[in-house]
């Protein structure tokens, strides 16, 4: 699947950046309305039990007692106190979460969460992620990348390739349609929104991704615009597949140009589904009153999970990494996929996930861009019981849960720019059985619904999604599709 189109409003001019990006990191903390915020990059979402424990300790000892999962598979710690930066760096560094202080904000690597786990996985691309991370941390030039530049590594199922990568790699099956390991086979490489691709050997994929990123830095410098991402380059300095091919050749990497029309997937998020009633056209809006009965109510930190049968969410044969449940493995073992309601986990929930990975799984946790966690390597006999325990702890374990495919920005009180406490409003709406304001179901069946407190819409989904925007007159509902964006001042990844 190729990368999704730009989220910049159609026809708008590329931004002029006169400063470096202010994206927070683990060492560069952001002053939010609820205290300091740290964003810890977790390349490919891969955590060991030791690393997960260190993150829990940091949230418990230094923060507000919660961990937030982001749309890039990273972790945010909120409510941090002044002067905690040294202790935080120590906790994370001792666990191996800060291999290079100078590179910590640019380690933005998304990879297919179920790669190598389910029976039908096309290729295990986690090797690419580990090698690319090492190359980034050893590269002097890579330190010039912004904290928003994104690498996407898709195993061929098309689950993450549509998530807006600046450099996207998609593994190809071999000629017989068989799966390959990450260190074999071939891959397609895309840069930004260019529809053309480059076909490269699988073992060259990590070096090719770095070379393409360095080509972007060259183009950004020549443009004089201070671009942070490939899509921000002006037309006269746009980075294309042919430009990237030159950079790959200079690095000794063979690449074959794959022209328009040769792409195997369409630019949508998740499986492509045709509906008889596609819902409102992109940009059409409906405004409804704020559903919160008491707008002055404090923040909501606990969200119900009304799933009646937590063990019923078994993944389909061709596993969808955004769907919670049991994932049947090819090796006789299972993985558990769960989601955090609105991406927020308590210390108790996080420690339960960590203990499950340590005592019943492979000792590994994988964070997903759906703000969820995958626990690989459980015995078949233990999978259902462990999933039930996670459901009882408040995690989303069944796709029938009303919290599935619902998201929201931080909102008040954590963000001063938000017009309202969108998470409390959403919790109220879910309890009332109307997650889309106005009492109607989602205008596009199966599309994620995202509530935002202001026009920045931080952390919003890609592809087709339902936009619920807080305004001075209530919530405005519209549908966003890949070829059209909402009018927005600026969008930021979370």
N, C-alpha and C positions, 0 to 999 in steps of 0.2 A: 504494500500500500504506500503510495507516495505521500509526502507531507501535505497537511491541510493548507488551504489558501491563507493569505495574510488576514489577520484580524483588524488591520488598519481599515477605516472606512473607505469604501470604494471611491476613487477619484481624488483622494486627499494627497497632499504633498508629503514626501518623507520628512520626518522631523529633523531639526537642526539641534544637535546636542552640544552645548557649550560647557559641559562638565562631565565628569565620570559618573557612572550610575551609582545610586545610593542603595543598591540592593543589600540587605543585611546579610551577615554571615555569622560564623561562630565566634570570630574575633572582632568583627565590626558590628556592634550591637546597635539596634534601632530604638529610639525613644518613642514608644507608643503611649497611648493614653492610659494604659493599665500597667505601665512599667516598661523596663527594657525588654527587647525581643532579640532572640538569637535564632538564626536559621542554620541548621547543621546539614551540610550536603552529605547524602548517602548514595554514592554512585551505584546505579542499577537497583537501588533500594535494598542492597544486601547488608544484613547485620548479623554478627555473631551474637551469641547469648551474652558474652562479656560486654560487647558494645551496647546492646539493648539495656543491660543492667546499668551501665554508666549513664545513659540518657535518663533512665528513671531516677537515678540518684541525683542528677543535676536538677531535674524538674522538682524533686521533693525537697532538696536542700537549699536550692537557690531561686526557684520559680514559684508558680502558683499551684503546683501539684497536678498539672495536666500536660499532655504532649499533643501537639497538633500535627496532623499529617497533611502534606501539601499536594498540589496537583502535579508535582514533579517527583513524587516519591521521597521527599525530604522530610525533616522533622523541625518543627518550631517549638521553642521554649519561650513562654511568655511570663510576664510578671516578675522578671528578674530584677534584683535590687542593685542599686548603685554600688560600684566597687567589687562586683562579683566576677568581673571578667577574668582575673587571674585564676581563681578557683575553678571557673568553668573550663578555661583552657587546659588546666591540669587534669580534670576529670576526663575530658574528651581526648586529650593527647595520650594519656596513659592507656586508653582503650583502643588506640589506633585509628581514631576518627579524624585526626589532623595530621596526615602524613607530610604536608607541606603548608606552612603558615601562609606563604605568598600565593599559593594556588587554591586556598580553601574555598573561595567563593565561585570559582570557575569549574568546579567538579560536578557540573550539571549533566548527568548521564542517565537517561531513561532506557530501560531494557524490558522486553516482554517478561512479565512476572512469572509466567508458567513455563518459560523456556526450559526444556529438559525434564519436565515433571509429568505432563500428561501423556496419554497413550498416542496422541496424534501430533505431538509437537514436531514442527518441521525441522528445527535446528536449535541447538543449544548455543545461544549467543552470549552467555554470561562470560565466556572467555574473552570475547571482544571487549566487554566492559572493564574487566580487570586490567587488561593490557592497555586500553586507551587511558584509563585513569593513571597508570604508571607513566605513560608517555607524557600526559599533560603535566604531571607533577615534576617531570624532569625537563620540561621545556621552558626556556627563558622567555621566548616570544609569547607563549600562551598566557603569561601574566597580564598581557594587555587586553585579553578578552573581558567582556563585561560579565557581571554576575547573572545576567539574563540569557546569555548565549547558551543554546541547548543542543546536546547531542542525543539522537534517538536511535536505538538499536532494536530492530524488529526481527523476530525469529521466523517471519514468513506468514504468520497467522493474521497480520494486519491489525493488531490491537493497539499498538503505540505509534505506528508510523504516521497516523493522522493527527498527532498531538502537537504539531507546530514546531518541529525541530528546525534548527538552522542547518545542521548537517544530519541527514537521515540515512541509515543503512538498513537494508532489508535483505535477509538471507534468502537465497533461492534454493528450491529443491533440485536434486540432480535430474538427469534426463529421464530416469525411471519413476520420478515422483517420490523418491525415497527421502527420508530425513538425512541430514548431514550433521556432523559435529561443527562447533564454531570454528575449529581450526582447519576446516576443509571446505569443499564446495565453492560457490561463487556468491557474490552479493551485488546488489544495486545500490548506488550512492546518489542521493539528491542533495542539492543545496537550495535552501529557501523555497521559493515557489516555482522555480524553473521546472517545467514538465519533463524535460529531458533528463536522462540519468547516465551514470557510468557503471559499466559492469567490471568488477574487479575480482581477483581471487580472494576467497575467504580469509586466508592467513594474512592478507595485506589490509584487511578492513580497518584495524585500529590505526595503523600508520596513515592510511588514506584519509580517515576522519580528521586527524590532526593536520595533515597537509591542506585539506579543504578549509579548515578553520584559519590556518595561517594565510591562505589566499584571501579570505574575507578581511583579515587585518590589513593586508596590502591594499585592497580595494577601498576599505574605510578610510585609510590614511590619504589615499589619492583623492577621495571625494571631498575631503575637508569638512564633512558634516558631523563627525564624531559619532557615526552610527554605532549602535550597540548590537544590532542584530542584522542578519542578511536582508531581511525584508525592508529595512530602513535605508538601504543604499539607494541613491537616486538612480534614475534610469540609465544615465550616461556612465555610471560606474557599477551597474548591476553585476552581480556574480552569477555566472551561468555554469552549466555542466562543462562546456568547452573550456571556460577559464579554469575551472577546477582540474580538468584533465591536464592542462599545462603544469599546474603545481604538482600533480601526482607524478608526471613524467620527470620533473626536476628532482623528485624524491626517489626516483628509481622504481616507481610503481606503474605497472602496465594497466591501462584502462581503455575499454571499448565504449564508444559513444552509443547510447541507446536513444533514438529520437522519439519525438512525440508519438503518442498512441501505443507505445510498447509497454505501458505500465499495467501490472496485473490486477490492480484494485482501483476503486474510486475513492476520492478524497472525502470520506465520511468517517465519523467515529463509530466503531463497532460494526456489526453486520448491517448490510444494506437491506432495508425492508421497504416494500411498496405498500402504501395504504390507499384505500379507495378515497378517503377524505384526508388530504394532506394538512388540513388545518389552515390557519390564517397565513397569508403571504408574509414573507420576511418584512419587518418594519411596521406591520399593522399592529395597533396597540389597543389595549383595553385598560382603563383606569378604574380601580376599585378602592374602597376605603381600607385603611389600616386595620387588619383583623384583630389586633391585640386589644383585649377588653380594657386593660390598664396599661397605657403606654409608658407610665412612669415606673412600672415594675422593674425590679432588679434583674440581672442577667440570669438566664436559665443555663444550668450546667449539667443537668441530668435529663436524658431524653429516653422515653419508653421504647422498648422493642416488642411490639405485640405479636411477633411471629408465633403461631400456634404450634408448629411442628419444626423445631430447629434442625432436625436431621433430614428434612425433606428436600433441602436445597442442593442435591447432588448436581455437579456440573454435567453438561451435555457431553456427548462423545467428542465433539470438536470443541474443547473447553474455551469458554469466554472468560478472560481474566478479570472482567469487571463484575462477574456474577458470583455472589457468595455461595458457599456450600462445600461439598466434598469433591475433590478432584482425583479421579482414578489414575494411578500411575502405571507406567509400563513395566516397572520392576516389582510389582506385587505390593507396593506400598502406596499410601494415599497422602494427599496434601489437603490442608484445610484453608479455605479462603473466606475471610471475614471482612466486614467493612465497619469503620467507626462512624457512628452517627454524626454527621456534619464534620467529620474528620478529627474529632476531639476525643482523646482517651484519658481516663483518669489513671493515676498511678497504679491503683489496684488492677484495672483492666490490663494495663501494659505489663505489669509483673505477672499476671496470669498468662498472658500470651508468651512471655519469656519462659516461664516455668514449663508451659506445655511444649515449647520447642526443645527445652533442655531434657525433660523427663520422658517425652513420648516421641519426639521428632528427631530431626537430624542435627539439632543445635543451631539452626539457621532460621532467620526471619527475613521475609522479603516484603518490603513496602511497595505499594502499588500507586499509580497515578489516580486511581479511583478512591484514594484516601482509605486504603485497606491494608491488610496484612495477610500474607500467605505463609503457612507453616508447612514445610515439606517433610517427608520421610516418616509418616506415622504408620504403624501396623494397621492393617485393614480392620482388625477386631477392635481397635481403640478409637478409630476415627469418629464414629457416630457419637459415642459418649463424650469425647473431648469437644466436639462441636456443640453438643447440648450444654456443656458447662460454660462455653464461651457465650452462648445465647443467654443463659441465665445471668451472666455478668453484664448484659446490656449491649452486646455487640450484634451487628446485623449478620445473620447466618443463613437467611432464606431470601430469595429474590422476591417473594411475595410481601415482604415487609414494606410498609408505606414509606420507610426511610430510604429504601433503595432508589438510587438515581436522584436523590435530593441533595442539594448543596447550598452553601451560603457563605458570603464573605464574613470577616470577623465582626463587623458592625459595632454598635455601641455595647458596652463602654470601652472596648479595647481600641476602637478607631475613632478619633475625633472628627474625621471627615464624614462619617456615616450620619444619615439623617435619623436613624432609629436603631433599636436593638433588633436587627433582622432575625437573629437566631431565636429569640424569644417569640417574635411574631410567627416564624415558621413553625415552631413547636406548638403554638396555639392553633395554627391552621391545620397541622397534622392531627391534633387531638380532635378538631372539629370535622375531620374527614375531608378537608379541602386544601391540599397542598399547593394548588394553584388558586390564587385569590379569585373570588367571584363564584366559587362553588363548582366550577366546571372541571372535568378531567384535563390532563395535559393535552394541549391542542395537537401535538404530534405524538401518537402513542409510542412509548419506549424511549423518547428523547429525555435527556436529563433536564431537570428543573433547577434553576439557580437563582437565588435571591441575593440582591445586592443593595447596599445602603447608599450608594452614590454612583455617578456615571462612570467611575473608573472600573467598576465590576471586577475587582481583584480576584484572581483565581478562577475565573469563569471557564466552563468547558470549551472544547473545540467541536467542530462539526456542526450538526443541527442541535439546538437546545432552546429551551423555553426561558426567556429572560423576564424575571420579576424584579422590577426596579422601584425602589422607594423614591417617591417624589413628595413635594410639598402638599399635594392633593391626595395622597394615598399611593397604592402600588400600581405601577403600569406594567402590563403583561404584553409581551411580544414574542415572536418566533425569530430566531437567528439561524440562518442557513450558511453553508460554507461560502456561497457566492455573494453574501450580503452581511454587513455588520451593523450593530446598533450604533447610533450616533454616540460617540464617546470622546471624552477628553484624553484619556490615557488608560490603557489596560496594563495590569501588572501581574506577573505570575506569583502564585503562592505555593 
